[in-house]
C-alpha cells in the first residue's frame, strides 16, 4: 500500500467495482467488439451498471 501523498489517502482504498466498455479508438465496427462486449456482460452480471431492459 502506498503512503498517503497529495490527494491519495489509503483509508479510502477498497476493491474497485466498475463497468465494462469496449470500443475501437477509430470507430471501426467488428465482430470482435461484439464478442468482447458479450464477455463483459457475462463477467459483470453481479454489478449494477447493466441495463436490464
C-alpha positions in Angstrom: 0.0 0.0 0.0 1.3 3.4 -0.9 1.8 6.1 1.8 -0.6 9.0 1.9 0.5 11.7 -0.5 -1.3 14.5 -2.3 -5.0 13.7 -2.6 -4.4 9.9 -2.1 -5.4 8.6 1.3 -5.1 4.9 2.0 -8.1 4.8 4.3 -10.3 5.1 1.2 -8.7 2.1 -0.6 -11.2 -0.6 -1.5 -11.9 -3.1 -4.2 -12.9 -1.5 -7.5 -16.4 -2.3 -8.8 -16.9 -0.7 -12.2 -18.3 -1.2 -15.6 -17.0 -2.5 -18.9 -16.6 -0.5 -22.1 -15.5 -1.8 -25.4 -14.8 0.4 -28.5 -12.4 0.7 -31.4 -10.5 4.0 -31.0 -11.0 4.8 -34.6 -14.7 3.9 -34.6 -14.4 0.8 -36.7 -17.1 -1.9 -36.4 -16.1 -5.5 -35.9 -17.4 -8.8 -34.6 -14.6 -8.8 -32.0 -16.1 -5.7 -30.4 -19.5 -7.5 -30.0 -17.8 -10.7 -28.7 -15.8 -8.7 -26.2 -18.9 -6.8 -25.1 -20.8 -10.0 -24.5 -17.9 -11.4 -22.5 -18.0 -8.3 -20.3 -21.8 -8.8 -19.8 -21.2 -12.3 -18.7 -18.4 -11.4 -16.3 -20.2 -8.3 -14.8 -23.5 -10.0 -14.2 -23.3 -9.2 -10.5 -22.7 -5.5 -11.0 -25.3 -2.7 -11.1 -24.1 -0.9 -14.2 -26.1 -3.2 -16.6 -29.2 -2.2 -18.4 -31.8 -5.0 -17.9 -34.4 -3.6 -20.4 
